[in-house]
C-alpha cells in the first residue's frame, strides 16, 4: 500500500543537482531531465558555483506529473558520475 502524496500533480517542481564543476555536467543533467520531462525548457536552468569553484549547483524546475516521474528522474540523476547530490 503506497503512502498518499503530499504533492498535488501536476505542479512546478524545482530539482537542485550538485556536482563537480567539470565539462559536461550541465549538459548531462539537462539531457536526463528532458528524458523525464520533455516539456522542460533548458533556457530556464539556474546555476551557481560554490565559493571555491569546485562544485556547481544546477537547478531545473519541471512540470511534475507524478511521483513515479520524480522517482525515476531522481534515480537517474543520482547515477550520473559527476553528480554528488540531488535535492
C-alpha positions in Angstrom: 0.0 0.0 0.0 1.6 3.3 -1.1 1.5 6.4 1.0 -0.6 9.3 -0.2 1.4 12.0 -1.9 1.8 15.4 -0.2 2.2 17.0 -3.6 -0.7 17.7 -5.9 0.1 16.9 -9.5 0.7 18.4 -11.9 2.9 21.1 -10.4 6.1 23.1 -10.9 8.8 21.3 -9.0 12.4 22.5 -8.6 15.2 20.0 -8.7 18.6 21.0 -7.4 21.6 18.9 -8.6 25.0 19.5 -7.1 28.0 18.1 -8.9 31.7 18.6 -9.5 32.3 21.6 -11.8 33.5 19.7 -14.8 32.8 19.9 -18.5 29.6 18.1 -19.4 27.8 18.3 -16.1 25.1 20.8 -17.1 24.6 19.1 -20.5 24.3 15.7 -18.8 21.8 16.9 -16.2 19.7 18.7 -18.9 19.6 15.5 -21.1 18.4 13.4 -18.1 15.8 16.0 -17.2 14.5 16.1 -20.8 14.1 12.3 -20.9 11.7 12.5 -17.9 10.1 15.9 -18.6 10.2 16.5 -22.3 8.5 19.9 -21.9 11.3 21.3 -19.8 12.9 24.4 -21.2 16.7 24.2 -20.9 16.9 28.1 -21.1 15.5 28.2 -17.6 18.4 26.3 -15.9 19.8 28.1 -12.9 23.5 27.6 -12.0 25.6 28.7 -9.1 29.2 27.8 -8.3 30.5 27.1 -4.8 32.8 29.6 -3.2 35.8 27.5 -4.0 34.5 26.9 -7.6 34.9 23.1 -7.0 31.1 22.4 -7.2 28.2 23.6 -9.3 24.6 23.7 -8.3 22.2 23.2 -11.2 18.5 24.0 -10.7 15.9 22.7 -13.1 12.2 23.4 -12.5 10.0 20.9 -14.2 6.2 20.4 -14.6 5.9 17.3 -12.5 3.1 14.9 -13.4 3.5 12.1 -10.9 5.6 10.7 -8.1 6.8 7.9 -10.4 8.1 10.5 -12.8 10.0 12.3 -10.0 11.4 9.0 -8.5 12.7 7.9 -11.9 14.3 11.3 -12.5 16.0 11.3 -9.1 17.3 7.8 -9.6 18.8 8.6 -13.0 20.3 11.9 -11.8 21.9 10.2 -8.8 23.5 7.6 -11.1 25.3 10.3 -13.1 29.0 10.0 -12.4 29.5 13.8 -11.9 26.5 14.3 -9.6 27.3 14.4 -5.9 23.8 15.2 -4.5 20.2 15.7 -5.7 17.7 17.7 -3.7 
